Amino acid sequence: MVKTGGVNIMMELTILGGAGEQSRSSYLLRQEDQYMLLDCGMDIAEESGNSPDRLTYMMSRLQAVFLSHAHEDHSIGLPLLEQYGYTGEVWTTRATIKQLPLCLKALEEQQYAVADRGHASLSAGEETISNIRFRYLEDIAPRGEWTWLQPNLEICWGRAGHLPGSIWIAIHWHGKTILYTGDYSAESRLLEADRPLHHSRILSRAYPAPGQIRDLDLAIVDAAYGVDTDRQGNKLSQLNRYIKETLKQGGAILLPVPVYGRGQELMIWASEQYGDIPILVESDLLDALELFAADSQWLRPDGAERIEQLLRHPRLYRMKDDDSREALFLRYPRCIVFTDDGMMQSVKAQQHYTRMAASPANRVIFTGDLAYGSFGRSLLMDMERRGCQIHHVRYKVHQGLPDVRQMLLDLKSPRTLLVHATRPRTDGLALRLQQEGFQQVHALQPEDQLYF
């Protein structure tokens, strides 16, 4: 527990998930008997001390909920809001709502509808979010400008460069100003990001629609890559080397990726780098790519054109079922394969691995973090495994040391909580930043509280 400032004006932050771990993200703010929730990647029913009565009490006093993007580690707890009686609004973006059925396994089979005038609803049965009222920030608050949502709540938001619809959010509530970056990356080759800048740092309009941030009481900052200093270009150079070596040997490359996110960026990059190589892609990944194209306001200026070029690529092949996967792999043994399961937990992904493992010329390349106990991590750690080669090259969709350092400089070095990484990783980054002169940099864990 960390306490700062005067007792009478303290605001409390409770970590429901995200600090000291990578599997979920949710942060609960409390001022006296009022609450606010930043992201819903939690199972609050299992948090220590959270009895049903306490949760019902908290939900009845929850003033607002903000959802930074649709990935399940930020949204899987949405059904609990309804379960424990929350009747207020969840503020997010249209693109995020459209992605929820793709990103939430609990909602895959649910029919989805978006109403006009800034509201959305999901038709669903029990344990879902059918009665939650979603509101669209872009309808109410211009990007990069401070706007009142409630009499005591003012907000500013910007694009976070992680997914179409992903945002960072700054709030001014009960006299405190807090920035939550969500999952942030300024290094996407496809998505645009708006830099959150302290108002004193904005000297020109050289950057796309920066958010003018006031003096912060707390910044909750994506620091998923810890002290890693590599830039995106270095990651892509390493990935390019592995792919070229494999193709030269007549082998195939399997790239397991999430259904929505870095996979679409890597598909476009691969089609541009290896124009004569067949690219075999799971149908759900291409469906998600079409959602990217439909939300062009989140893309870089050339983004929509690059997506269209990929969809017209003469050597792009859609894998719809087991028969098409088997037939395409037999027809094109020298190819690049994208499967929509970044950790290879599914039967489908593991069948892809079985095909790859038949030849030592083939490679599986993981591009994201692999959870302990996942099939992908077991492959990566098995030194005695026989068959194809296994590699890990992280494609950047979060922040490392140089990114966090620059963000803190842009914000005039506020009190900071480093999140979205394991405790050893955030401890190492916090120590490094403190050695560089940054003060009040915190590395905590779930159930910890921070007073400010």
C-alpha positions as a Markdown table, in Angstrom:
| # | Residue | x | y | z |
|---|---|---|---|---|
| 1 | Met | 0.0 | 0.0 | 0.0 |
| 2 | Val | 1.3 | 3.4 | -0.9 |
| 3 | Lys | 0.0 | 6.7 | 0.6 |
| 4 | Thr | 0.8 | 10.2 | -0.5 |
| 5 | Gly | -0.7 | 13.6 | 0.1 |
| 6 | Gly | -3.2 | 14.8 | 2.7 |
| 7 | Val | -5.7 | 12.3 | 4.2 |
| 8 | Asn | -8.7 | 14.5 | 3.6 |
| 9 | Ile | -8.2 | 14.8 | -0.2 |
| 10 | Met | -6.9 | 11.3 | -1.0 |
| 11 | Met | -8.3 | 9.3 | -3.8 |
| 12 | Glu | -8.0 | 5.5 | -3.7 |
| 13 | Leu | -7.0 | 3.3 | -6.6 |
| 14 | Thr | -7.6 | -0.5 | -6.2 |
| 15 | Ile | -5.9 | -2.8 | -8.7 |
| 16 | Leu | -8.4 | -5.4 | -9.9 |
| 17 | Gly | -6.0 | -6.6 | -12.5 |
| 18 | Gly | -3.1 | -5.5 | -14.8 |
| 19 | Ala | -0.4 | -4.3 | -12.4 |
| 20 | Gly | 2.2 | -7.1 | -11.8 |
| 21 | Glu | 0.5 | -9.3 | -14.4 |
| 22 | Gln | -0.3 | -9.5 | -18.1 |
| 23 | Ser | -3.5 | -11.5 | -18.1 |
| 24 | Arg | -6.1 | -8.8 | -17.2 |
| 25 | Ser | -6.5 | -5.1 | -16.8 |
| 26 | Ser | -9.0 | -3.3 | -14.5 |
| 27 | Tyr | -8.5 | -0.3 | -12.1 |
| 28 | Leu | -11.1 | 0.9 | -9.6 |
| 29 | Leu | -11.0 | 4.6 | -8.4 |
| 30 | Arg | -12.8 | 5.6 | -5.2 |
| 31 | Gln | -13.5 | 9.0 | -3.8 |
| 32 | Glu | -15.4 | 8.7 | -0.5 |
| 33 | Asp | -18.5 | 6.6 | -1.5 |
| 34 | Gln | -18.3 | 7.1 | -5.3 |
| 35 | Tyr | -16.5 | 4.8 | -7.7 |
| 36 | Met | -15.2 | 4.8 | -11.2 |
| 37 | Leu | -13.9 | 1.8 | -13.3 |
| 38 | Leu | -11.1 | 1.9 | -15.9 |
| 39 | Asp | -11.4 | -1.3 | -18.0 |
| 40 | Cys | -13.2 | -4.6 | -17.1 |
| 41 | Gly | -10.5 | -7.2 | -17.4 |
| 42 | Met | -11.2 | -8.8 | -14.0 |
| 43 | Asp | -13.2 | -11.4 | -12.2 |
| 44 | Ile | -14.1 | -9.3 | -9.3 |
| 45 | Ala | -16.2 | -12.0 | -7.8 |
| 46 | Glu | -13.0 | -13.8 | -6.9 |
| 47 | Glu | -11.1 | -10.8 | -5.5 |
| 48 | Ser | -10.3 | -11.0 | -1.8 |
| 49 | Gly | -12.9 | -9.4 | 0.4 |
| 50 | Asn | -15.4 | -8.8 | -2.4 |
| 51 | Ser | -18.6 | -10.4 | -1.0 |
| 52 | Pro | -21.7 | -10.2 | -3.2 |
| 53 | Asp | -23.1 | -7.5 | -0.8 |
| 54 | Arg | -20.0 | -5.4 | -1.1 |
| 55 | Leu | -20.0 | -5.8 | -4.9 |
| 56 | Thr | -23.7 | -4.8 | -5.1 |
| 57 | Tyr | -23.0 | -1.7 | -2.9 |
| 58 | Met | -20.0 | -0.7 | -5.1 |
| 59 | Met | -22.0 | -1.1 | -8.3 |
| 60 | Ser | -24.8 | 1.0 | -7.0 |
| 61 | Arg | -22.3 | 3.8 | -6.5 |
| 62 | Leu | -20.3 | 3.3 | -9.7 |
| 63 | Gln | -20.4 | 6.6 | -11.5 |
| 64 | Ala | -19.0 | 5.6 | -14.9 |
| 65 | Val | -17.1 | 2.8 | -16.6 |
| 66 | Phe | -14.5 | 3.3 | -19.4 |
| 67 | Leu | -13.5 | 0.5 | -21.8 |
| 68 | Ser | -10.2 | 1.2 | -23.6 |
| 69 | His | -10.6 | -1.5 | -26.2 |
| 70 | Ala | -12.1 | -4.9 | -27.0 |
| 71 | His | -9.4 | -7.4 | -26.1 |
| 72 | Glu | -10.7 | -9.9 | -23.6 |
| 73 | Asp | -8.0 | -9.1 | -21.0 |
| 74 | His | -9.7 | -5.7 | -20.8 |
| 75 | Ser | -13.3 | -6.6 | -21.3 |
| 76 | Ile | -14.0 | -10.1 | -20.0 |
| 77 | Gly | -15.5 | -8.8 | -16.8 |
| 78 | Leu | -18.3 | -6.8 | -18.5 |
| 79 | Pro | -21.0 | -9.4 | -17.6 |
| 80 | Leu | -20.2 | -8.9 | -13.9 |
| 81 | Leu | -21.4 | -5.3 | -14.1 |
| 82 | Glu | -24.9 | -6.4 | -15.0 |
| 83 | Gln | -24.7 | -9.3 | -12.6 |
| 84 | Tyr | -24.1 | -7.1 | -9.6 |
| 85 | Gly | -26.5 | -4.4 | -10.6 |
| 86 | Tyr | -24.7 | -1.7 | -12.5 |
| 87 | Thr | -27.2 | 0.3 | -14.5 |
| 88 | Gly | -25.0 | 3.2 | -15.7 |
| 89 | Glu | -23.1 | 3.7 | -18.9 |
| 90 | Val | -20.0 | 2.1 | -20.3 |
| 91 | Trp | -18.0 | 4.7 | -22.4 |
| 92 | Thr | -16.0 | 3.4 | -25.3 |
| 93 | Thr | -15.9 | 3.7 | -29.1 |
| 94 | Arg | -18.0 | 2.3 | -32.0 |
| 95 | Ala | -15.1 | 0.2 | -33.3 |
| 96 | Thr | -14.6 | -1.4 | -29.9 |
| 97 | Ile | -18.2 | -2.4 | -29.7 |
| 98 | Lys | -18.1 | -4.0 | -33.2 |
| 99 | Gln | -15.0 | -6.0 | -32.1 |
| 100 | Leu | -16.4 | -7.4 | -28.9 |
| 101 | Pro | -18.0 | -10.5 | -30.5 |
| 102 | Leu | -14.6 | -11.4 | -32.1 |
| 103 | Cys | -12.6 | -10.8 | -28.9 |
| 104 | Leu | -14.9 | -12.2 | -26.2 |
| 105 | Lys | -15.3 | -15.9 | -26.3 |
| 106 | Ala | -18.4 | -15.5 | -24.1 |
| 107 | Leu | -20.0 | -13.4 | -26.8 |
| 108 | Glu | -19.0 | -15.3 | -30.0 |
| 109 | Glu | -22.5 | -16.7 | -30.6 |
| 110 | Gln | -24.4 | -13.6 | -29.5 |
| 111 | Gln | -26.2 | -11.5 | -31.9 |
| 112 | Tyr | -25.0 | -8.0 | -32.0 |
| 113 | Ala | -26.7 | -4.7 | -32.8 |
| 114 | Val | -25.7 | -1.1 | -32.7 |
| 115 | Ala | -28.4 | 1.5 | -32.4 |
| 116 | Asp | -28.2 | 5.1 | -33.6 |
| 117 | Arg | -27.7 | 8.1 | -31.4 |
| 118 | Gly | -24.7 | 6.8 | -29.5 |
| 119 | His | -26.1 | 3.7 | -27.9 |
| 120 | Ala | -25.4 | 0.0 | -28.4 |
| 121 | Ser | -26.9 | -3.2 | -27.1 |
| 122 | Leu | -26.0 | -6.8 | -27.3 |
| 123 | Ser | -28.9 | -9.3 | -27.4 |
| 124 | Ala | -28.0 | -12.1 | -25.0 |
| 125 | Gly | -29.1 | -14.5 | -22.4 |
| 126 | Glu | -27.8 | -15.0 | -18.9 |
| 127 | Glu | -24.2 | -14.1 | -17.9 |
| 128 | Thr | -23.9 | -11.6 | -20.7 |
| 129 | Ile | -24.1 | -7.8 | -21.2 |
| 130 | Ser | -27.5 | -7.5 | -22.8 |
| 131 | Asn | -28.6 | -4.6 | -20.6 |
| 132 | Ile | -25.4 | -2.6 | -20.4 |
| 133 | Arg | -25.7 | 0.8 | -22.0 |
| 134 | Phe | -22.7 | 1.5 | -24.2 |
| 135 | Arg | -22.0 | 5.1 | -25.1 |
| 136 | Tyr | -19.6 | 6.4 | -27.8 |
| 137 | Leu | -17.0 | 8.9 | -26.8 |
| 138 | Glu | -16.6 | 10.1 | -30.4 |
| 139 | Asp | -20.2 | 11.3 | -30.4 |
| 140 | Ile | -19.9 | 13.4 | -27.3 |
| 141 | Ala | -16.2 | 14.4 | -26.9 |
| 142 | Pro | -14.0 | 15.5 | -29.8 |
| 143 | Arg | -10.7 | 13.7 | -29.8 |
| 144 | Gly | -8.0 | 15.6 | -27.9 |
| 145 | Glu | -10.3 | 18.1 | -26.3 |
| 146 | Trp | -11.6 | 18.2 | -22.7 |
| 147 | Thr | -15.3 | 17.6 | -22.4 |
| 148 | Trp | -17.7 | 17.4 | -19.5 |
| 149 | Leu | -19.6 | 14.0 | -19.3 |
| 150 | Gln | -21.1 | 14.6 | -15.9 |
| 151 | Pro | -21.3 | 17.6 | -13.6 |
| 152 | Asn | -18.1 | 16.4 | -11.7 |
| 153 | Leu | -16.5 | 14.5 | -14.5 |
| 154 | Glu | -14.4 | 15.9 | -17.4 |
| 155 | Ile | -12.5 | 13.7 | -19.9 |
| 156 | Cys | -10.1 | 13.9 | -22.8 |
| 157 | Trp | -9.2 | 10.9 | -25.0 |
| 158 | Gly | -7.1 | 9.9 | -28.0 |
| 159 | Arg | -6.2 | 7.0 | -30.2 |
| 160 | Ala | -3.9 | 4.5 | -28.6 |
| 161 | Gly | -2.5 | 2.7 | -31.7 |
| 162 | His | -3.2 | -0.8 | -30.4 |
| 163 | Leu | -6.5 | -1.6 | -32.3 |
| 164 | Pro | -9.0 | 0.3 | -34.3 |
| 165 | Gly | -11.1 | 1.9 | -31.5 |
| 166 | Ser | -8.4 | 1.6 | -28.8 |
| 167 | Ile | -8.0 | 4.7 | -26.7 |
| 168 | Trp | -6.2 | 6.3 | -23.9 |
| 169 | Ile | -8.4 | 8.3 | -21.5 |
| 170 | Ala | -7.7 | 11.2 | -19.2 |
| 171 | Ile | -10.2 | 12.1 | -16.5 |
| 172 | His | -10.7 | 15.0 | -14.1 |
| 173 | Trp | -12.8 | 13.8 | -11.2 |
| 174 | His | -13.3 | 15.2 | -7.7 |
| 175 | Gly | -10.3 | 17.5 | -8.2 |
| 176 | Lys | -7.9 | 14.8 | -9.4 |
| 177 | Thr | -6.6 | 14.3 | -12.9 |
| 178 | Ile | -5.7 | 10.7 | -14.0 |
| 179 | Leu | -4.4 | 9.4 | -17.3 |
| 180 | Tyr | -5.0 | 5.8 | -18.2 |
| 181 | Thr | -3.1 | 4.8 | -21.4 |
| 182 | Gly | -4.9 | 1.4 | -22.0 |
| 183 | Asp | -2.7 | -0.6 | -24.3 |
| 184 | Tyr | -0.6 | 2.0 | -26.1 |
| 185 | Ser | 1.8 | 1.9 | -29.1 |
| 186 | Ala | 3.2 | 4.7 | -31.2 |
| 187 | Glu | 5.0 | 2.2 | -33.4 |
| 188 | Ser | 2.2 | 0.5 | -35.3 |
| 189 | Arg | 2.8 | 0.6 | -39.1 |
| 190 | Leu | -0.9 | 0.6 | -39.7 |
| 191 | Leu | -2.7 | 2.4 | -36.8 |
| 192 | Glu | -2.5 | 6.0 | -35.8 |
| 193 | Ala | -1.7 | 7.0 | -32.2 |
| 194 | Asp | -2.4 | 10.4 | -30.6 |
| 195 | Arg | 0.4 | 11.4 | -28.2 |
| 196 | Pro | -0.9 | 12.5 | -24.8 |
| 197 | Leu | 1.1 | 15.6 | -24.2 |
| 198 | His | 1.2 | 18.0 | -21.2 |
| 199 | His | -0.2 | 21.3 | -22.4 |
| 200 | Ser | 3.2 | 23.0 | -21.9 |
| 201 | Arg | 4.8 | 20.5 | -24.3 |
| 202 | Ile | 2.6 | 21.4 | -27.3 |
| 203 | Leu | 4.6 | 23.9 | -29.3 |
| 204 | Ser | 3.1 | 23.1 | -32.7 |
| 205 | Arg | 0.6 | 21.0 | -34.5 |
| 206 | Ala | 3.3 | 18.7 | -35.9 |
| 207 | Tyr | 1.8 | 15.7 | -34.2 |
| 208 | Pro | -1.6 | 14.3 | -35.1 |
| 209 | Ala | -4.3 | 15.8 | -32.7 |
| 210 | Pro | -2.3 | 15.6 | -29.4 |
| 211 | Gly | -4.3 | 15.5 | -26.2 |
| 212 | Gln | -3.6 | 18.5 | -24.1 |
| 213 | Ile | -3.1 | 17.0 | -20.6 |
| 214 | Arg | -3.1 | 19.0 | -17.4 |
| 215 | Asp | -0.9 | 18.4 | -14.4 |
| 216 | Leu | -1.5 | 14.8 | -13.5 |
| 217 | Asp | -2.1 | 13.3 | -10.1 |
| 218 | Leu | -1.5 | 9.8 | -11.5 |
| 219 | Ala | -0.6 | 8.2 | -14.8 |
| 220 | Ile | -1.4 | 4.5 | -15.3 |
| 221 | Val | 1.0 | 3.6 | -18.1 |
| 222 | Asp | 1.3 | 0.6 | -20.4 |
| 223 | Ala | 4.8 | -0.8 | -19.7 |
| 224 | Ala | 4.3 | -4.4 | -21.0 |
| 225 | Tyr | 7.9 | -4.8 | -22.4 |
| 226 | Gly | 9.7 | -3.6 | -19.4 |
| 227 | Val | 13.3 | -2.6 | -20.1 |
| 228 | Asp | 13.3 | -3.8 | -23.7 |
| 229 | Thr | 14.8 | -1.1 | -25.8 |
| 230 | Asp | 14.2 | -2.5 | -29.3 |
| 231 | Arg | 12.2 | -0.5 | -31.8 |
| 232 | Gln | 9.7 | -2.0 | -34.2 |
| 233 | Gly | 12.2 | -1.9 | -37.1 |
| 234 | Asn | 14.6 | -4.1 | -35.2 |
| 235 | Lys | 11.8 | -6.6 | -34.5 |
| 236 | Leu | 10.8 | -6.7 | -38.2 |
| 237 | Ser | 14.4 | -7.2 | -39.3 |
| 238 | Gln | 14.7 | -10.2 | -37.1 |
| 239 | Leu | 11.4 | -11.6 | -38.3 |
| 240 | Asn | 12.4 | -11.0 | -41.9 |
| 241 | Arg | 15.6 | -12.9 | -41.4 |
| 242 | Tyr | 13.9 | -16.0 | -40.0 |
| 243 | Ile | 11.3 | -16.0 | -42.8 |
| 244 | Lys | 13.8 | -15.6 | -45.6 |
| 245 | Glu | 16.0 | -18.4 | -44.2 |
| 246 | Thr | 12.9 | -20.7 | -44.1 |
| 247 | Leu | 11.8 | -19.9 | -47.6 |
| 248 | Lys | 15.3 | -20.4 | -48.9 |
| 249 | Gln | 15.2 | -23.9 | -47.5 |
| 250 | Gly | 11.8 | -24.5 | -49.1 |
| 251 | Gly | 10.0 | -24.5 | -45.8 |
| 252 | Ala | 6.8 | -23.0 | -44.5 |
| 253 | Ile | 6.3 | -20.4 | -41.7 |
| 254 | Leu | 3.5 | -20.6 | -39.2 |
| 255 | Leu | 2.6 | -17.3 | -37.5 |
| 256 | Pro | 0.1 | -17.8 | -34.6 |
| 257 | Val | -1.6 | -14.4 | -33.9 |
| 258 | Pro | -4.7 | -13.2 | -32.0 |
| 259 | Val | -7.9 | -12.9 | -34.0 |
| 260 | Tyr | -7.8 | -9.1 | -33.9 |
| 261 | Gly | -4.7 | -7.0 | -33.5 |
| 262 | Arg | -1.1 | -7.5 | -34.6 |
| 263 | Gly | -2.1 | -10.4 | -36.9 |
| 264 | Gln | -3.7 | -8.0 | -39.4 |
| 265 | Glu | -0.6 | -5.8 | -39.4 |
| 266 | Leu | 1.7 | -8.7 | -39.9 |
| 267 | Met | -0.4 | -10.1 | -42.8 |
| 268 | Ile | -0.1 | -6.8 | -44.6 |
| 269 | Trp | 3.6 | -6.6 | -43.9 |
| 270 | Ala | 4.2 | -10.2 | -45.1 |
| 271 | Ser | 2.2 | -9.6 | -48.4 |
| 272 | Glu | 4.4 | -6.5 | -49.1 |
| 273 | Gln | 7.7 | -8.2 | -48.3 |
| 274 | Tyr | 7.1 | -11.6 | -50.0 |
| 275 | Gly | 4.8 | -10.8 | -53.0 |
| 276 | Asp | 5.3 | -14.1 | -54.8 |
| 277 | Ile | 4.8 | -16.4 | -51.7 |
| 278 | Pro | 1.4 | -17.9 | -51.0 |
| 279 | Ile | -0.2 | -16.5 | -47.8 |
| 280 | Leu | -2.7 | -18.9 | -46.1 |
| 281 | Val | -5.0 | -17.1 | -43.6 |
| 282 | Glu | -7.7 | -18.3 | -41.3 |
| 283 | Ser | -11.1 | -16.9 | -42.3 |
| 284 | Asp | -11.7 | -15.1 | -39.0 |
| 285 | Leu | -8.5 | -13.1 | -39.4 |
| 286 | Leu | -9.6 | -11.9 | -42.8 |
| 287 | Asp | -13.1 | -11.0 | -41.4 |
| 288 | Ala | -11.3 | -9.0 | -38.7 |
| 289 | Leu | -9.2 | -7.3 | -41.4 |
| 290 | Glu | -12.4 | -6.1 | -43.0 |
| 291 | Leu | -13.4 | -4.5 | -39.7 |
| 292 | Phe | -10.0 | -2.6 | -39.8 |
| 293 | Ala | -10.9 | -1.3 | -43.3 |
| 294 | Ala | -14.4 | -0.2 | -42.1 |
| 295 | Asp | -12.8 | 2.0 | -39.4 |
| 296 | Ser | -10.4 | 4.1 | -41.5 |
| 297 | Gln | -10.4 | 7.0 | -39.0 |
| 298 | Trp | -8.1 | 4.8 | -36.8 |
| 299 | Leu | -5.6 | 4.1 | -39.5 |
| 300 | Arg | -2.5 | 5.8 | -40.8 |
| 301 | Pro | -3.1 | 7.8 | -44.1 |
| 302 | Asp | -2.1 | 4.8 | -46.3 |
| 303 | Gly | -3.8 | 2.2 | -44.1 |
| 304 | Ala | -7.0 | 1.7 | -46.1 |
| 305 | Glu | -5.1 | 1.4 | -49.3 |
| 306 | Arg | -2.7 | -1.2 | -47.9 |
| 307 | Ile | -5.6 | -3.3 | -46.6 |
| 308 | Glu | -7.3 | -3.2 | -50.0 |
| 309 | Gln | -4.1 | -4.3 | -51.7 |
| 310 | Leu | -3.8 | -7.3 | -49.3 |
| 311 | Leu | -7.4 | -8.3 | -49.9 |
| 312 | Arg | -6.7 | -8.2 | -53.7 |
| 313 | His | -3.4 | -10.1 | -53.4 |
| 314 | Pro | -3.3 | -12.8 | -56.0 |
| 315 | Arg | -1.6 | -15.3 | -53.7 |
| 316 | Leu | -3.8 | -14.8 | -50.6 |
| 317 | Tyr | -5.8 | -17.9 | -49.7 |
| 318 | Arg | -8.6 | -18.1 | -47.1 |
| 319 | Met | -8.7 | -21.2 | -44.9 |
| 320 | Lys | -12.3 | -21.9 | -44.1 |
| 321 | Asp | -12.3 | -25.4 | -42.6 |
| 322 | Asp | -10.1 | -28.5 | -42.0 |
| 323 | Asp | -10.4 | -29.7 | -45.6 |
| 324 | Ser | -9.2 | -26.3 | -47.0 |
| 325 | Arg | -6.3 | -26.1 | -44.5 |
| 326 | Glu | -5.1 | -29.5 | -45.5 |
| 327 | Ala | -5.5 | -29.0 | -49.2 |
| 328 | Leu | -3.8 | -25.6 | -49.3 |
| 329 | Phe | -0.8 | -26.8 | -47.2 |
| 330 | Leu | -0.3 | -29.8 | -49.5 |
| 331 | Arg | -0.6 | -27.5 | -52.6 |
| 332 | Tyr | 1.7 | -24.8 | -51.2 |
| 333 | Pro | 4.4 | -26.4 | -49.0 |
| 334 | Arg | 6.5 | -23.2 | -49.3 |
| 335 | Cys | 4.2 | -20.6 | -47.8 |
| 336 | Ile | 3.4 | -18.3 | -44.9 |
| 337 | Val | 0.5 | -19.4 | -42.7 |
| 338 | Phe | -1.5 | -17.2 | -40.2 |
| 339 | Thr | -3.6 | -19.0 | -37.6 |
| 340 | Asp | -5.9 | -17.1 | -35.3 |
| 341 | Asp | -4.7 | -18.3 | -31.9 |
| 342 | Gly | -1.6 | -16.5 | -30.6 |
| 343 | Met | -0.8 | -19.1 | -27.9 |
| 344 | Met | -1.9 | -22.2 | -29.9 |
| 345 | Gln | -4.4 | -23.5 | -27.4 |
| 346 | Ser | -7.0 | -24.5 | -29.9 |
| 347 | Val | -7.2 | -27.8 | -31.7 |
| 348 | Lys | -7.0 | -26.0 | -35.0 |
| 349 | Ala | -3.8 | -24.3 | -34.2 |
| 350 | Gln | -2.2 | -27.5 | -32.9 |
| 351 | Gln | -3.2 | -29.3 | -36.1 |
| 352 | His | -1.2 | -26.6 | -37.9 |
| 353 | Tyr | 1.7 | -27.3 | -35.7 |
| 354 | Thr | 1.5 | -31.0 | -36.5 |
| 355 | Arg | 1.7 | -30.3 | -40.2 |
| 356 | Met | 4.7 | -27.9 | -39.6 |
| 357 | Ala | 6.5 | -30.4 | -37.3 |
| 358 | Ala | 6.7 | -32.9 | -40.2 |
| 359 | Ser | 9.7 | -31.1 | -41.6 |
| 360 | Pro | 12.8 | -29.5 | -40.0 |
| 361 | Ala | 12.7 | -26.9 | -42.8 |
| 362 | Asn | 9.5 | -25.3 | -41.4 |
| 363 | Arg | 9.3 | -22.8 | -38.6 |
| 364 | Val | 6.8 | -21.6 | -36.1 |
| 365 | Ile | 7.3 | -17.9 | -35.0 |
| 366 | Phe | 5.5 | -16.5 | -32.0 |
| 367 | Thr | 5.2 | -12.7 | -32.0 |
| 368 | Gly | 3.5 | -12.0 | -28.7 |
| 369 | Asp | 3.9 | -13.0 | -25.0 |
| 370 | Leu | 3.1 | -16.6 | -24.2 |
| 371 | Ala | 1.3 | -17.4 | -20.9 |
| 372 | Tyr | 2.6 | -20.0 | -18.5 |
| 373 | Gly | 0.9 | -23.3 | -19.2 |
| 374 | Ser | 0.0 | -22.5 | -22.8 |
| 375 | Phe | 0.8 | -24.9 | -25.6 |
| 376 | Gly | 2.9 | -22.2 | -27.4 |
| 377 | Arg | 5.1 | -21.6 | -24.3 |
| 378 | Ser | 5.6 | -25.3 | -23.9 |
| 379 | Leu | 6.8 | -25.5 | -27.5 |
| 380 | Leu | 9.2 | -22.6 | -27.0 |
| 381 | Met | 10.7 | -24.0 | -23.8 |
| 382 | Asp | 11.1 | -27.6 | -24.9 |
| 383 | Met | 14.8 | -27.8 | -25.8 |
| 384 | Glu | 14.6 | -31.6 | -26.7 |
| 385 | Arg | 11.7 | -31.2 | -29.1 |
| 386 | Arg | 12.1 | -32.6 | -32.6 |
| 387 | Gly | 10.6 | -31.4 | -35.8 |
| 388 | Cys | 10.3 | -27.8 | -37.0 |
| 389 | Gln | 12.1 | -24.9 | -35.6 |
| 390 | Ile | 10.4 | -22.6 | -32.9 |
| 391 | His | 11.3 | -18.9 | -32.5 |
| 392 | His | 9.9 | -15.9 | -30.6 |
| 393 | Val | 10.2 | -12.4 | -32.1 |
| 394 | Arg | 8.0 | -9.9 | -30.3 |
| 395 | Tyr | 6.0 | -7.6 | -32.6 |
| 396 | Lys | 5.5 | -4.3 | -30.7 |
| 397 | Val | 1.9 | -3.5 | -29.7 |
| 398 | His | 2.8 | -2.1 | -26.3 |
| 399 | Gln | 5.5 | 0.0 | -24.7 |
| 400 | Gly | 9.1 | -0.7 | -23.7 |
| 401 | Leu | 11.7 | 1.5 | -21.9 |
| 402 | Pro | 12.2 | 4.2 | -24.6 |
| 403 | Asp | 8.5 | 4.5 | -25.1 |
| 404 | Val | 7.7 | 4.8 | -21.4 |
| 405 | Arg | 10.5 | 7.2 | -20.9 |
| 406 | Gln | 9.3 | 9.5 | -23.7 |
| 407 | Met | 5.7 | 9.4 | -22.4 |
| 408 | Leu | 6.8 | 10.4 | -18.9 |
| 409 | Leu | 8.8 | 13.3 | -20.4 |
| 410 | Asp | 5.8 | 14.3 | -22.5 |
| 411 | Leu | 3.7 | 14.4 | -19.4 |
| 412 | Lys | 6.2 | 16.3 | -17.2 |
| 413 | Ser | 7.1 | 13.2 | -15.1 |
| 414 | Pro | 3.9 | 12.6 | -13.1 |
| 415 | Arg | 3.4 | 10.1 | -10.4 |
| 416 | Thr | 3.2 | 6.8 | -12.4 |
| 417 | Leu | 1.9 | 3.3 | -12.0 |
| 418 | Leu | 3.6 | 0.8 | -14.5 |
| 419 | Val | 1.1 | -1.8 | -15.7 |
| 420 | His | 0.5 | -4.7 | -18.1 |
| 421 | Ala | 3.6 | -6.7 | -17.2 |
| 422 | Thr | 4.8 | -9.2 | -14.6 |
| 423 | Arg | 6.0 | -7.8 | -11.3 |
| 424 | Pro | 9.7 | -8.6 | -12.0 |
| 425 | Arg | 9.4 | -6.7 | -15.4 |
| 426 | Thr | 7.8 | -3.6 | -13.9 |
| 427 | Asp | 10.2 | -3.7 | -10.9 |
| 428 | Gly | 13.1 | -3.7 | -13.3 |
| 429 | Leu | 11.7 | -0.8 | -15.3 |
| 430 | Ala | 10.8 | 1.2 | -12.2 |
| 431 | Leu | 14.3 | 0.9 | -10.9 |
| 432 | Arg | 15.8 | 1.9 | -14.3 |
| 433 | Leu | 13.5 | 5.0 | -14.5 |
| 434 | Gln | 14.3 | 6.0 | -10.9 |
| 435 | Gln | 18.0 | 5.7 | -11.7 |
| 436 | Glu | 17.4 | 8.1 | -14.6 |
| 437 | Gly | 15.8 | 10.6 | -12.3 |
| 438 | Phe | 12.1 | 9.9 | -12.6 |
| 439 | Gln | 10.4 | 10.1 | -9.2 |
| 440 | Gln | 7.3 | 8.3 | -7.8 |
| 441 | Val | 7.3 | 5.4 | -10.2 |
| 442 | His | 5.3 | 2.5 | -8.8 |
| 443 | Ala | 5.3 | -1.2 | -9.6 |
| 444 | Leu | 2.4 | -2.9 | -7.8 |
| 445 | Gln | 0.3 | -6.0 | -8.1 |
| 446 | Pro | -3.4 | -7.1 | -8.0 |
| 447 | Glu | -5.3 | -6.1 | -4.8 |
| 448 | Asp | -2.8 | -3.4 | -4.0 |
| 449 | Gln | -4.1 | 0.1 | -3.3 |
| 450 | Leu | -2.5 | 3.4 | -4.1 |
| 451 | Tyr | -3.6 | 6.6 | -2.4 |
| 452 | Phe | -2.9 | 10.0 | -4.0 |
